[in-house]
Amino acid sequence: MFTARQVASQPDDFEILAEPDTFPQNRYSTSAAMMHLQLTGSILEGCEGGKLWLTRGSCGFEPESGRRYRESLARNVGFYRALAALPIEWIGAATVLPETPKMNFPPAVRDDSNVTWSTQILGKMGIPFYFTKSPAGIVTLAGRDGFALGDDQLTELFARHCCLLDGPAAEQLCARGFSAAIGVEAKPWSGRPAAFERTADGGIIPIPTDRISELKPLPGTEVFSKLYSIPFGVSPEEEYLLPGATFHENSGGGRVAVLAMPVLPYGYSAFGMLNETRKRQLLEIFDRFGGLPWHVPGDDEVLPRIGRTGGHDVVIAIDLSLDSVPEIRLAGPAAKQVAAVEVLLPEGSWRSIAFLCEESVLRVRHSLIPLCPVVLRLKEESRL
């Protein structure tokens, strides 16, 4: 996230290097796998290389501490060069950056500076995202994301895009006069604590936080989940409190979904978002927005970055968990059209790998291990 912000602040003709610092330059601090992942992620955001410090020398000369770093770089140099040469057009759900961003925004010391839909929710759930100043299609705003965006930029977003907002983002936007555009009046909820949210398909999502937003739907806004309170944990009695999620199509043609629940940093309260029922609800919202090209089904904690290059889809898959994943699964409407799948090798060449399609799920015969990114190229029959 911070890399994307800093890259966006620089002129297009600058050559930008990442700083995959392993400080204090040994693997008790940073693993070689983490360095490889950080450098790969930086290249995906537009960096063309890295400023590397591999050998511990500030407290004496300890060359052995840099050996695995050097081996990783030597093994993957072709991979980095091939990845940097791909002109990828990212697709998925966009986290919007200001049109004229500063070098560092918001300040990294702010407690919510990295709390976005992309970093906290979508990536963990296997839903593709990207960072951009010029989004196409789906846009997400959480917390104080909107503070960095001007009124003209927000007006354009709500008129021409499909927007997903959490409760705090809706509150801030209402305070700036955008209630009609998002379809609700939003403010902090000060009533009885909500115990759970019931979704349109009858699913139950626990609400482990008191920081929810009161959403008052405006005319024409649909309520498609509701929040309830109960007197104690196993009580059969329930009381409806307020909408849990709304959907609105505004006069400009934009579509906006608002959730009363906030996007929160990782911790117990975040599990009001991080669960399979919420994922099913979010996928329904994205279907109403026109759909995603691909997502990772199930509960594998696999972060996908999806783009298009040379007429093909490119998928970068990263296992964020401590569990290995035996095969890469991708659900999407184009699954049956895939005729070939290739994987980018460490030396920078592409190799065909086996796959099969079951209904709308592509099953690629390639495993994932934690923190080791895999780059796939999906080719359709008509483009071979």
Kinemage of the C-alpha trace (Angstrom):
@kinemage 1
@onewidth
@group {chain A} dominant
@subgroup {mainchain}
@vectorlist {calphas} color= white
{ca met a 1} P 0.000 0.000 0.000
{ca phe a 2} L 2.705 2.469 0.976
{ca thr a 3} L 4.731 1.523 -2.135
{ca ala a 4} L 1.718 2.153 -4.398
{ca arg a 5} L 1.172 5.564 -2.802
{ca gln a 6} L 4.799 6.594 -3.200
{ca val a 7} L 5.049 5.347 -6.795
{ca ala a 8} L 1.882 7.285 -7.668
{ca ser a 9} L 3.457 10.504 -6.412
{ca gln a 10} L 6.407 10.328 -8.826
{ca pro a 11} L 6.616 11.527 -12.470
{ca asp a 12} L 6.047 8.821 -15.072
{ca asp a 13} L 9.558 9.157 -16.508
{ca phe a 14} L 11.306 8.422 -13.185
{ca glu a 15} L 13.045 5.103 -12.637
{ca ile a 16} L 11.827 3.993 -9.212
{ca leu a 17} L 13.645 1.513 -6.989
{ca ala a 18} L 12.119 -0.322 -4.064
{ca glu a 19} L 13.891 -0.713 -0.752
{ca pro a 20} L 13.415 -4.331 0.306
{ca asp a 21} L 15.493 -3.694 3.431
{ca thr a 22} L 16.266 -6.779 5.507
{ca phe a 23} L 17.370 -4.639 8.479
{ca pro a 24} L 19.291 -5.560 10.526
{ca gln a 25} L 20.397 -7.772 7.658
{ca asn a 26} L 19.820 -11.244 8.981
{ca arg a 27} L 17.098 -13.843 8.721
{ca tyr a 28} L 16.160 -13.601 12.388
{ca ser a 29} L 14.650 -10.287 11.254
{ca thr a 30} L 13.598 -10.873 7.633
{ca ser a 31} L 13.449 -14.177 5.785
{ca ala a 32} L 14.730 -14.555 2.231
{ca ala a 33} L 11.158 -15.484 1.256
{ca met a 34} L 9.851 -12.206 2.675
{ca met a 35} L 12.523 -10.248 0.788
{ca his a 36} L 11.532 -12.045 -2.447
{ca leu a 37} L 7.850 -11.310 -1.831
{ca gln a 38} L 8.489 -7.645 -1.029
{ca leu a 39} L 10.594 -7.159 -4.159
{ca thr a 40} L 7.976 -8.946 -6.297
{ca gly a 41} L 5.179 -6.808 -4.862
{ca ser a 42} L 7.168 -3.631 -5.466
{ca ile a 43} L 7.700 -4.556 -9.113
{ca leu a 44} L 3.956 -5.110 -9.472
{ca glu a 45} L 3.378 -1.544 -8.213
{ca gly a 46} L 5.780 -0.044 -10.769
{ca cys a 47} L 9.257 -0.270 -9.260
{ca glu a 48} L 12.028 -1.304 -11.653
{ca gly a 49} L 14.493 -2.744 -9.189
{ca gly a 50} L 15.648 -2.480 -5.619
{ca lys a 51} L 18.178 -0.817 -3.356
{ca leu a 52} L 19.532 -3.860 -1.580
{ca trp a 53} L 21.562 -4.234 1.610
{ca leu a 54} L 22.224 -7.921 2.074
{ca thr a 55} L 25.285 -8.401 4.245
{ca arg a 56} L 25.342 -7.576 7.932
{ca gly a 57} L 28.275 -5.295 8.615
{ca ser a 58} L 27.237 -2.673 11.149
{ca cys a 59} L 28.388 -4.809 14.095
{ca gly a 60} L 31.250 -6.641 12.449
{ca phe a 61} L 31.424 -8.614 9.203
{ca glu a 62} L 28.880 -11.466 9.069
{ca pro a 63} L 28.652 -12.576 5.417
{ca glu a 64} L 26.831 -15.827 6.234
{ca ser a 65} L 23.779 -13.798 7.272
{ca gly a 66} L 23.379 -12.610 3.676
{ca arg a 67} L 23.958 -15.925 1.921
{ca arg a 68} L 20.293 -16.924 1.531
{ca tyr a 69} L 19.420 -13.422 0.338
{ca arg a 70} L 22.071 -13.590 -2.369
{ca glu a 71} L 20.968 -17.077 -3.405
{ca ser a 72} L 17.344 -15.922 -3.700
{ca leu a 73} L 18.292 -12.929 -5.853
{ca ala a 74} L 20.512 -15.018 -8.117
{ca arg a 75} L 17.784 -17.642 -8.540
{ca asn a 76} L 14.998 -15.144 -9.312
{ca val a 77} L 16.706 -12.385 -11.299
{ca gly a 78} L 15.116 -13.570 -14.559
{ca phe a 79} L 11.721 -13.730 -12.856
{ca tyr a 80} L 12.048 -10.091 -11.720
{ca arg a 81} L 13.111 -8.874 -15.158
{ca ala a 82} L 10.327 -10.734 -16.951
{ca leu a 83} L 7.741 -9.459 -14.468
{ca ala a 84} L 8.953 -5.858 -14.765
{ca ala a 85} L 8.694 -6.086 -18.573
{ca leu a 86} L 5.001 -7.063 -18.519
{ca pro a 87} L 2.696 -4.102 -19.316
{ca ile a 88} L -0.081 -5.174 -16.956
{ca glu a 89} L -3.478 -3.478 -16.899
{ca trp a 90} L -4.848 -4.286 -13.439
{ca ile a 91} L -8.461 -5.344 -12.913
{ca gly a 92} L -10.536 -6.075 -9.832
{ca ala a 93} L -11.626 -3.770 -7.019
{ca ala a 94} L -9.699 -0.497 -6.922
{ca thr a 95} L -8.419 1.397 -3.915
{ca val a 96} L -8.416 4.949 -5.248
{ca leu a 97} L -5.408 7.226 -4.838
{ca pro a 98} L -5.585 11.027 -5.050
{ca glu a 99} L -5.115 12.577 -8.496
{ca thr a 100} L -2.095 14.545 -7.174
{ca pro a 101} L -0.764 12.474 -4.278
{ca lys a 102} L 1.954 13.620 -1.935
{ca met a 103} L 5.040 11.490 -1.360
{ca asn a 104} L 3.707 10.084 1.921
{ca phe a 105} L -0.046 10.141 2.599
{ca pro a 106} L -1.622 9.679 4.963
{ca pro a 107} L 1.147 9.832 7.591
{ca ala a 108} L 2.394 6.326 8.324
{ca val a 109} L 2.098 7.017 12.050
{ca arg a 110} L -1.692 7.316 11.774
{ca asp a 111} L -3.296 4.179 13.154
{ca asp a 112} L -5.536 3.639 10.122
{ca ser a 113} L -3.032 4.601 7.409
{ca asn a 114} L -3.048 1.075 5.958
{ca val a 115} L -6.644 0.125 6.778
{ca thr a 116} L -8.300 -0.322 3.390
{ca trp a 117} L -10.649 -2.889 1.870
{ca ser a 118} L -7.725 -4.139 -0.222
{ca thr a 119} L -5.163 -4.644 2.520
{ca gln a 120} L -7.422 -5.869 5.323
{ca ile a 121} L -10.256 -7.775 3.655
{ca leu a 122} L -10.164 -8.436 -0.083
{ca gly a 123} L -6.608 -9.751 -0.328
{ca lys a 124} L -7.189 -12.204 2.522
{ca met a 125} L -10.461 -13.384 0.971
{ca gly a 126} L -9.037 -14.089 -2.475
{ca ile a 127} L -10.728 -11.108 -4.150
{ca pro a 128} L -8.503 -9.214 -6.627
{ca phe a 129} L -7.670 -5.566 -5.965
{ca tyr a 130} L -5.328 -2.851 -7.182
{ca phe a 131} L -4.282 0.724 -6.402
{ca thr a 132} L -4.799 3.507 -8.929
{ca lys a 133} L -5.522 7.174 -9.541
{ca ser a 134} L -7.733 6.277 -12.521
{ca pro a 135} L -10.042 3.388 -11.613
{ca ala a 136} L -12.234 1.462 -14.010
{ca gly a 137} L -15.337 -0.323 -12.754
{ca ile a 138} L -15.344 -1.239 -9.059
{ca val a 139} L -14.051 1.159 -6.387
{ca thr a 140} L -13.690 0.659 -2.617
{ca leu a 141} L -13.458 3.262 0.143
{ca ala a 142} L -12.949 2.529 3.846
{ca gly a 143} L -12.511 4.699 6.909
{ca arg a 144} L -10.852 7.964 6.010
{ca asp a 145} L -9.885 6.994 2.436
{ca gly a 146} L -12.116 9.756 1.111
{ca phe a 147} L -10.224 12.489 2.983
{ca ala a 148} L -7.434 12.390 0.412
{ca leu a 149} L -9.850 12.712 -2.527
{ca gly a 150} L -11.250 16.005 -3.788
{ca asp a 151} L -14.952 16.684 -4.303
{ca asp a 152} L -14.612 16.536 -8.094
{ca gln a 153} L -12.869 13.165 -7.935
{ca leu a 154} L -15.547 11.758 -5.601
{ca thr a 155} L -18.364 13.118 -7.768
{ca glu a 156} L -16.815 11.343 -10.764
{ca leu a 157} L -16.459 8.089 -8.809
{ca phe a 158} L -20.071 7.991 -7.667
{ca ala a 159} L -21.465 8.959 -11.072
{ca arg a 160} L -19.483 6.536 -13.231
{ca his a 161} L -18.370 3.661 -11.035
{ca cys a 162} L -19.590 0.970 -8.670
{ca cys a 163} L -18.521 1.803 -5.125
{ca leu a 164} L -18.258 -0.308 -1.961
{ca leu a 165} L -18.123 1.691 1.288
{ca asp a 166} L -17.726 0.722 4.912
{ca gly a 167} L -19.684 2.585 7.598
{ca pro a 168} L -17.005 5.139 8.603
{ca ala a 169} L -16.349 6.025 4.951
{ca ala a 170} L -20.090 6.619 4.460
{ca glu a 171} L -20.160 8.864 7.548
{ca gln a 172} L -17.319 11.010 6.234
{ca leu a 173} L -18.899 11.258 2.779
{ca cys a 174} L -22.270 12.284 4.210
{ca ala a 175} L -20.555 15.028 6.187
{ca arg a 176} L -19.210 16.311 2.850
{ca gly a 177} L -22.622 16.345 1.190
{ca phe a 178} L -22.642 13.034 -0.708
{ca ser a 179} L -25.679 11.405 0.964
{ca ala a 180} L -27.766 11.472 -2.223
{ca ala a 181} L -24.959 9.894 -4.226
{ca ile a 182} L -24.491 6.949 -1.836
{ca gly a 183} L -28.170 6.480 -0.950
{ca val a 184} L -27.978 6.770 2.836
{ca glu a 185} L -27.506 9.192 5.653
{ca ala a 186} L -24.813 7.724 7.886
{ca lys a 187} L -23.683 8.523 11.418
{ca pro a 188} L -22.149 6.583 14.331
{ca trp a 189} L -24.620 4.206 16.019
{ca ser a 190} L -25.221 4.982 19.690
{ca gly a 191} L -28.001 2.517 20.490
{ca arg a 192} L -27.991 -1.050 21.768
{ca pro a 193} L -25.058 -3.200 20.628
{ca ala a 194} L -25.702 -5.304 17.554
{ca ala a 195} L -25.148 -9.013 18.093
{ca phe a 196} L -25.367 -10.267 14.525
{ca glu a 197} L -26.187 -9.411 10.918
{ca arg a 198} L -28.646 -11.477 8.898
{ca thr a 199} L -27.896 -11.454 5.173
{ca ala a 200} L -30.385 -11.705 2.325
{ca asp a 201} L -29.846 -15.462 2.008
{ca gly a 202} L -30.370 -16.049 5.749
{ca gly a 203} L -26.695 -16.189 6.697
{ca ile a 204} L -25.636 -15.020 10.157
{ca ile a 205} L -22.560 -12.825 10.714
{ca pro a 206} L -21.494 -12.025 14.297
{ca ile a 207} L -20.784 -8.337 14.986
{ca pro a 208} L -17.823 -8.266 17.412
{ca thr a 209} L -17.515 -4.465 17.620
{ca asp a 210} L -19.571 -1.552 18.917
{ca arg a 211} L -18.194 0.725 16.185
{ca ile a 212} L -20.952 0.379 13.607
{ca ser a 213} L -22.717 3.041 11.589
{ca glu a 214} L -26.386 3.925 11.588
{ca leu a 215} L -27.529 3.834 7.973
{ca lys a 216} L -30.765 5.664 7.158
{ca pro a 217} L -31.765 4.633 3.619
{ca leu a 218} L -32.957 7.357 1.282
{ca pro a 219} L -35.861 6.744 -1.153
{ca gly a 220} L -34.966 4.126 -3.734
{ca thr a 221} L -32.261 2.504 -1.605
{ca glu a 222} L -32.523 -1.251 -0.990
{ca val a 223} L -31.767 -2.819 2.379
{ca phe a 224} L -30.288 -6.276 1.830
{ca ser a 225} L -29.075 -7.210 5.290
{ca lys a 226} L -30.189 -6.275 8.803
{ca leu a 227} L -28.587 -5.960 12.245
{ca tyr a 228} L -30.188 -7.445 15.348
{ca ser a 229} L -29.626 -7.381 19.095
{ca ile a 230} L -30.282 -10.201 21.571
{ca pro a 231} L -30.445 -10.024 25.384
{ca phe a 232} L -27.828 -12.766 25.863
{ca gly a 233} L -25.711 -15.082 23.780
{ca val a 234} L -28.073 -18.035 23.262
{ca ser a 235} L -31.364 -16.146 23.521
{ca pro a 236} L -34.036 -17.020 20.922
{ca glu a 237} L -35.364 -13.469 21.203
{ca glu a 238} L -34.079 -10.919 18.719
{ca glu a 239} L -34.757 -7.265 18.052
{ca tyr a 240} L -34.227 -5.563 14.707
{ca leu a 241} L -31.976 -2.505 15.057
{ca leu a 242} L -30.931 -1.054 11.714
{ca pro a 243} L -29.763 -1.886 8.183
{ca gly a 244} L -26.553 -3.852 7.921
{ca ala a 245} L -26.012 -3.233 4.210
{ca thr a 246} L -27.683 -1.123 1.535
{ca phe a 247} L -27.594 -0.918 -2.250
{ca his a 248} L -28.374 2.195 -4.281
{ca glu a 249} L -28.288 3.276 -7.917
{ca asn a 250} L -27.949 7.043 -8.057
{ca ser a 251} L -29.157 9.550 -10.626
{ca gly a 252} L -25.801 9.553 -12.398
{ca gly a 253} L -25.954 5.795 -13.001
{ca gly a 254} L -23.418 4.849 -10.342
{ca arg a 255} L -24.127 1.924 -8.017
{ca val a 256} L -23.157 2.115 -4.341
{ca ala a 257} L -23.198 -0.535 -1.601
{ca val a 258} L -22.702 0.555 2.011
{ca leu a 259} L -21.978 -1.740 4.961
{ca ala a 260} L -22.641 -0.593 8.532
{ca met a 261} L -19.660 -2.647 9.673
{ca pro a 262} L -16.232 -0.935 9.576
{ca val a 263} L -13.059 -2.247 7.997
{ca leu a 264} L -10.751 -2.776 10.976
{ca pro a 265} L -7.103 -3.745 11.538
{ca tyr a 266} L -6.476 -7.434 12.050
{ca gly a 267} L -7.712 -8.582 15.464
{ca tyr a 268} L -10.806 -10.111 17.027
{ca ser a 269} L -13.139 -7.310 15.893
{ca ala a 270} L -12.039 -7.814 12.276
{ca phe a 271} L -13.806 -11.175 12.174
{ca gly a 272} L -17.089 -9.386 11.625
{ca met a 273} L -15.665 -9.101 8.103
{ca leu a 274} L -13.343 -12.087 7.834
{ca asn a 275} L -15.731 -15.034 7.510
{ca glu a 276} L -17.244 -17.069 4.682
{ca thr a 277} L -20.744 -15.579 5.007
{ca arg a 278} L -19.350 -12.054 4.599
{ca lys a 279} L -17.300 -13.226 1.631
{ca arg a 280} L -20.461 -14.618 0.028
{ca gln a 281} L -22.200 -11.283 0.636
{ca leu a 282} L -19.322 -9.297 -0.871
{ca leu a 283} L -19.279 -11.531 -3.948
{ca glu a 284} L -23.025 -10.909 -4.345
{ca ile a 285} L -22.346 -7.161 -4.190
{ca phe a 286} L -19.619 -7.449 -6.808
{ca asp a 287} L -21.976 -9.482 -9.018
{ca arg a 288} L -24.448 -6.594 -8.803
{ca phe a 289} L -21.589 -4.330 -9.828
{ca gly a 290} L -21.010 -6.375 -12.973
{ca gly a 291} L -18.862 -9.167 -11.575
{ca leu a 292} L -15.195 -9.935 -11.013
{ca pro a 293} L -13.018 -11.566 -13.675
{ca trp a 294} L -11.636 -14.096 -11.200
{ca his a 295} L -11.564 -14.777 -7.473
{ca val a 296} L -10.240 -17.541 -5.235
{ca pro a 297} L -13.164 -19.675 -4.002
{ca gly a 298} L -13.309 -21.192 -0.537
{ca asp a 299} L -11.344 -20.055 2.494
{ca asp a 300} L -7.755 -20.426 1.270
{ca glu a 301} L -5.955 -17.248 2.351
{ca val a 302} L -4.584 -16.616 -1.130
{ca leu a 303} L -4.079 -13.045 -2.319
{ca pro a 304} L -4.706 -12.716 -6.075
{ca arg a 305} L -3.602 -9.835 -8.270
{ca ile a 306} L -5.287 -10.012 -11.685
{ca gly a 307} L -4.353 -8.124 -14.836
{ca arg a 308} L -4.354 -8.273 -18.598
{ca thr a 309} L -1.333 -8.185 -20.844
{ca gly a 310} L -0.858 -9.151 -24.481
{ca gly a 311} L -4.452 -10.315 -24.761
{ca his a 312} L -4.109 -12.757 -21.867
{ca asp a 313} L -5.037 -12.713 -18.190
{ca val a 314} L -2.156 -12.695 -15.718
{ca val a 315} L -2.663 -13.966 -12.181
{ca ile a 316} L -0.235 -13.386 -9.325
{ca ala a 317} L -1.153 -15.708 -6.448
{ca ile a 318} L 0.374 -15.353 -2.964
{ca asp a 319} L -0.271 -17.717 -0.058
{ca leu a 320} L -0.643 -15.455 2.996
{ca ser a 321} L -1.314 -18.271 5.450
{ca leu a 322} L 0.895 -20.819 7.188
{ca asp a 323} L -0.827 -23.617 5.248
{ca ser a 324} L 0.443 -24.845 1.912
{ca val a 325} L -2.154 -24.879 -0.876
{ca pro a 326} L -2.018 -28.003 -3.100
{ca glu a 327} L -3.502 -26.357 -6.195
{ca ile a 328} L -4.479 -22.872 -7.346
{ca arg a 329} L -8.243 -22.525 -7.791
{ca leu a 330} L -9.759 -19.591 -9.654
{ca ala a 331} L -13.486 -19.008 -10.106
{ca gly a 332} L -14.651 -16.816 -12.955
{ca pro a 333} L -16.979 -16.587 -15.953
{ca ala a 334} L -14.131 -17.218 -18.413
{ca ala a 335} L -12.945 -20.463 -16.803
{ca lys a 336} L -14.314 -22.661 -19.605
{ca gln a 337} L -12.598 -20.541 -22.260
{ca val a 338} L -9.091 -21.140 -20.891
{ca ala a 339} L -7.118 -23.326 -23.288
{ca ala a 340} L -3.632 -23.088 -21.776
{ca val a 341} L -2.009 -22.079 -18.495
{ca glu a 342} L 1.637 -21.079 -18.153
{ca val a 343} L 3.742 -20.350 -15.083
{ca leu a 344} L 6.628 -17.871 -14.939
{ca leu a 345} L 9.820 -19.673 -13.928
{ca pro a 346} L 12.646 -18.206 -11.808
{ca glu a 347} L 14.878 -17.820 -14.881
{ca gly a 348} L 12.199 -15.705 -16.603
{ca ser a 349} L 10.727 -18.167 -19.117
{ca trp a 350} L 7.155 -19.496 -19.276
{ca arg a 351} L 6.245 -23.186 -18.947
{ca ser a 352} L 2.896 -24.840 -19.646
{ca ile a 353} L 1.280 -26.571 -16.676
{ca ala a 354} L -1.694 -28.888 -16.283
{ca phe a 355} L -5.152 -27.640 -15.363
{ca leu a 356} L -8.787 -28.623 -15.547
{ca cys a 357} L -12.095 -26.787 -15.431
{ca glu a 358} L -15.019 -27.839 -13.266
{ca glu a 359} L -18.082 -25.704 -14.010
{ca ser a 360} L -16.827 -22.144 -13.437
{ca val a 361} L -13.706 -23.055 -11.424
{ca leu a 362} L -10.261 -23.370 -12.971
{ca arg a 363} L -8.024 -25.802 -11.065
{ca val a 364} L -4.350 -25.219 -11.837
{ca arg a 365} L -1.987 -28.061 -10.942
{ca his a 366} L 0.530 -25.886 -9.148
{ca ser a 367} L 0.955 -25.681 -5.394
{ca leu a 368} L 1.490 -22.581 -3.285
{ca ile a 369} L 3.771 -22.318 -0.291
{ca pro a 370} L 3.591 -19.445 2.179
{ca leu a 371} L 4.985 -16.110 0.955
{ca cys a 372} L 6.185 -17.497 -2.400
{ca pro a 373} L 4.402 -15.658 -5.273
{ca val a 374} L 3.381 -17.615 -8.357
{ca val a 375} L 2.706 -15.851 -11.671
{ca leu a 376} L 0.323 -17.519 -14.140
{ca arg a 377} L -0.652 -16.602 -17.683
{ca leu a 378} L -4.109 -17.776 -18.801
{ca lys a 379} L -4.637 -18.141 -22.542
{ca glu a 380} L -8.013 -18.482 -24.221
{ca glu a 381} L -8.533 -20.678 -27.269
{ca ser a 382} L -9.186 -17.723 -29.581
{ca arg a 383} L -5.885 -16.061 -28.583
{ca leu a 384} L -3.465 -18.978 -28.884
